Amino acid sequence: MKVLFATAITYILVLFSLPSLELKNLNNSIDTTLINVPFPLKMPMVTEEYISEKKAKIDSFYQKNIGTWGFSGSFLVCKNGKIISEKYQGFTNLKTQKPITSTTPLHLASVSKVLTATAILKLVENDNISLDQKVTDWLPKFPYKNTTIRTLLNHRSGLQHYSRFPELLGKSWNRKKILSNQDILDLIVQHKFRLLSTDNTKFDYCNTNYVILSLIIEKATGLTYEKAMKELIFKPLKMNSSFVFNYFRDKDTVSLSYRNRTQINPWDQFDNLNGDKNIYSTTRDLAKFDLATYSPDFIKPSTLNEVYKGYSPNPKLKKNYGLGMRMKELANGKELWYHNGWWHGNTSSFIPMKKDTVTIICLSNIYTNRTYETIKLAEIY
């Protein structure tokens, strides 16, 4: 695994040594199919032959596997910042028939974890925090003394899932209260729920981990999670269509979430929690984010080494998990890193193919498994 990652890093370093990519056409007009980031990047220009070959295959795959009748969302594939294929269909609101466009923010669901993890890593690079620092250093009342920031990121903390709190607390649970991240911490402090496993002994994908990480970001920056994400990620990358959802402010204006073509998903008491979810963004903004990770001025290769390192190998399923990223081992032995998401009717897939410098993204606001078909596209890419 380390050899594979070292190969990927070598490839990235080679790219940095190539001539700078000029983001204009020969006639000096702005190319709207080029993603721009405000960090130095040196990548080869994508040829018309490459675009023609790949676009035909990608479009065919999309029509067959994703964009059939009933899909509502956005889809994008780009290489070196050049958009190869881009699709938008469906509506943010079925009643008003407001269409989804390139600037329509959709709920990222658990792909939000990728961005939360990146914010943490930016703070690590700035020496604000360290990966193996105890959570209690930032949240002194947190009852589990061995839990570290790293085991929150890689889901090896053993924390109870906040979705199970109602079951654990029974009749004492207030089902009407709209919960905040601080409420989740307070409940953990008050009830000291039994850990599902000892810290760093077992992988268990758990949203509670990223709720706690959100609170650590707030403590380390002195900002709300919303403002911290803007300052650390959105503003530097000019992700102008991205934001952290606030239930009390935004629930009547954001893209709606649908169970199917007729039924809206109702809000629930977990809809104001963030860190694990509740970032709204676009495929183009996510492409900006991924493109920026090829610049050491945004995030260092040594930091990415921690992200794309498997902490929980599952040889039987050929899966693993890094820091905010999933891994699937392909039939040819290569590793494919990605993250999917699901929350209510929103589904998402984010696949940064580092060795190929290709990004594949699919977002939907009507519940469908077709969003996850993008991983098959990555496998054949």
N, C-alpha and C positions, 0 to 999 in steps of 0.2 A: 504493500500500500504506500509506504514511504517512497519507494522507487518511482511509483506511478505519479505521486505528487511532485517529486523532484523533477520529473520529466515535464510536467505541466508548468512548473515555475521556470524551468529553462526556456520553454517555448515562449512564455510571457516576456522574459528578459530579452530574447531575440527580437520580439516584436518591438520592444522599446528602443532597440538599436536601429530600426528601420526609419526611413525618411518620414517626416511628419505628414499626416493626412490633411490635405486641404479640403475643407468642407464646402467646396463650390464647384459648379459645373464649369466646363471650358469657356462658356460664354459669360462667365463671371456672375451668373444669376444664382440666387440661393436655391440649394437643393432641399426641398421639403421632405425628402425621404432619408435625410441624414440626421441622426441623433447627435446633438452637441452637448458636451460637458465642459465646464470651466476649469479643467485640469489638463496639463500637457499629456498628449497621447501620441504615440507613434505606431501607426498601423498601416498595412498596405491597403491601397485602394481596391475595392471589390470590382472585379471585371464584369462587363456586360454579359459575357459568356456564362460566368458563374451565376449571375442573377437569372438569366433566361432559363438555364438548366434547373436550378433549384426552385424557382418560383412555380414552374409548371407542376413539379412534383408536390410541392407544399400545398398549392391551391387544390390540386386533386385530392390530396389527403384531407384537407379541411372540408371540402364538399361532401366527401364520403363519410367521414367520421365525426365531424363536429357541427358544421353549419347546416345541418338538415333542418326541416321544419320544426319550429318551436324553440330553437336556440336563441338566447338573448344575451348578448355580451360582446366582448372584444377579443381579438386574437392578433398576435404580432410575432414575426420572426425577423431577426436582423443579424447581420454579421459585420463586425468592425464598425458598428454604428450605422450601417446602411440597411434600411428596411427592405427586406426581400419580399415579404408578403404581409398584408395588413387588412383585417376584416372587422367590420362593425355591423351588427344587426340587432334588431329587437328594440325594446323601449325601457326607459327608466321608470315609466309610469304607464301601465297598460290603459288606464282610463283616459289619460290626456294624450296618449300616443306620442309622448316626447321621446325622440329617437336617441339611441346611444351613439355617440360620436367619439372622435379621438381625444376630446377634452372632457369626456364624461367620467367622473370618478366613480369607481365601483368598489364595493367592500372586498378587501383582500383576504378576509377570514385569517387563517393561520399563516398565510404568506407574510402577514404583519410581523411574525416572529423573526423573519430574516432581517427586517429593518430594525427591530428592537435589539437583536443580537449585534448588529452593526454599530448601533449607538453605544452599546456597552464596550465594544472593541475600540471604538474611537476614544472613549474615556480611558481605556487601558493604555492606548498609545500616548495619551496626554498625561499619563502618570496620575490620573485622578483615582483610579482603582486598580486592582490586580485580579487576574482570573482566579487565583487560588486563595483570595481573601475570604474570610468568613462572612457570611451574611450578617451575623451579629455585630460586626464592625460598623455596619451602616444602620441596621435595625436592631438595636440592643435587646428589645423584648422578644425577638424571634426565638421560639423555644428550642430549636434544633441546633445545637452548638457546632456540629460538624459540617453542616451544609455550607458549601462554597458557591461563589458566583459561577464557577465552571460547571458544577453539578446541577445548577439551575438551567444553564444554557444547554447542556447535553441531556437533560431529562434523566438524571441519575440521582436525584435528591430523595426520592421515595415519598414526596409530599402527597397528601390526599388531594383528589380532584375537587375543585370548588363546586362542581355540578353535583357532587355527592353530599355536600353539606346538609341539604334538606333531609336526606335520608338519615344521616348520622345524628342530626339534632331532633328529628321527629316533630312532635307537636309544638316544641318551643321555637320552631323556625317561622320567621315572618315572611310569607310568600309575596307580600305586597310591596316590600321595600326594594327600591332600585339601588343596587349595591355599588359601592365605589371600591377601588383597590385597597384603600385604607380599611374599609369594612372587612375585606377578606383577611387582611393581616390581623385586625382586631379579633376576629373569630378564631384564627389560628392561635393567637396569644392566649385568649380566654379558655379555649377548650383543649388545646394541646393534643390535637387528633393523633392517633397512633400512626406512625409512619408505615407505609406499605412495604418498605424495605430499608435496610440500613443505607446511609448515604454512600454513594459511589459503588454499590454492589450490583445494581440491576437497572436496566433501562425500562422506564415507564413514561410514555408520552403523556404529559400533564400540563394543562393550561395554567395551573396555579403557579408553576415555576416562572412564567413570564409576567404574570401579575406582580410577583415579588420583584422581578428584575426592573419593572417599570418604576416601582417605589425606590429602588436603589439609584436609578437614573435621576430621579427627582432629588434625592439626598445629595448625590455627588455634584449635581449642577446648580442646585438651588432654584431650579425652575420646575414648573409643572411638566409632566411627561409630554403633553401637547407642545409646549413651547420648546422643550429640549429637543424633540424630534425635528422641529422646524429649524432650530439653530444648528444641529449636528448633521442633518441629512437633507431635508427638503430645500432649505434656502441655499446652502452651498452648491447643490446640484441643479438648482433652478427647477425643481420638481413643483411647478406652479399649480398643478391640479391635484396635489396630494395634501392630505390633512388628517389629523386625529379626530375621530368622531366624538362629539359630546351629546349624549342622549337628550338632555334638556334643551339644548340649543339647536340641534341638527335633525332630529327625527322626522320633522315635517318637511324637510327640504331635500334630503338625500335620495339617491336612487332607491326605489322600493325593492323588497325581497319577496320573491314569489315561490310558493310550493309547486305550482304548476301554472298553466296559462290563464287561470282564473282566480286562484286563491292567494291573497297576500299573507305572508308570514307575520304573525303578531309579534310585537316586541315582548321581551320578558325581563325579569329582574337582573339578569346578567348582562344586559345590553349596554351598560355604562362602564364595563370593565375594559381595560386596555393593556397593551403590552403583548398579550397573546393574540389579539385581534383588533378590530375597530380602527384600522387605518383604511382610508379610502384613497384610491390612486387610479392611474390609467396605465395602459400597456406601454405607452411612450415614456411616461415618467419612470416606470420600472426598468425600461430599457436604458434610460439615462443612468439609473442607479447601478445597473450591472456594468455598463461601459466604464463608469468611474472607477470601478474596482480594479481595472487594468492599469490605473495610474497610481504609482507609489506616493504621489502627493495627496491622494485621498485616503488610501489605506495601504499599509506596507505588505509586501509579499510574505514576510515572516508572520504577520498577523493572520493572513489568509491561510497559512500553513496550519494554524490552530483550528480554523473553521473547517477545512477540508481534511480533517483527520478523524478516522472512525474510532469512537469511544465504546461502541456497543455492537461488536460484530455478531451477526446471526447467520452462521454458515448454511443452515438449513434453508432459510428464506433468501439468502444472499442479499441481506440488507444491513445497513449501518446508520449511525447518526453522528454528526459532527457537532458544531456549535451553531445551532439554528439552521442546519441543513440536513436533509435526508440523503442516503446513498443507496443505489441499487447496482448490484454487480451484474453486468450483461453476460450473455452467452460466450462472448469472446474474451471474457476476463477483465474487460475495462470497467471503470467505475463511472456511473452517471449520478451526478449530484443534482438535487432538486428539492422543492418543497411544494406540497399541495395544501389546500385549505378548504374548509367547509364551515359555514355558520348560517343557520336558518336555510334560506334558499340560495345563498351565495356560495359559489364554488370557485376555486382558483388553482392555477398551476404556474409555477415559476421554475424554469430550467436554464441555468447559466452553464452552457457547455464550454468550460474554460479552455480546454485544449483546442477547440475549434473556433474560439472567440465568437460563438453564436449564442444568441438569447432566444428562447421560446417562451411565450407568455400567453395564457388564456384566462379570461375572467368571465363569470356569468352571474346574473342576478335572478335567474330562474333555475331551481334545483335540477341538476343534471350531472350524470357521471361522464358525459362526453368531454367535459373540461379536462378530465384526467387522461384522455386519449392522447394528449400532447406527448406523453412519455414514449408512446410508440413511434411518434414522429422523430423524437430525439434518438431513439434506438436505431432507426434506419438512416438517420442523417449522415 
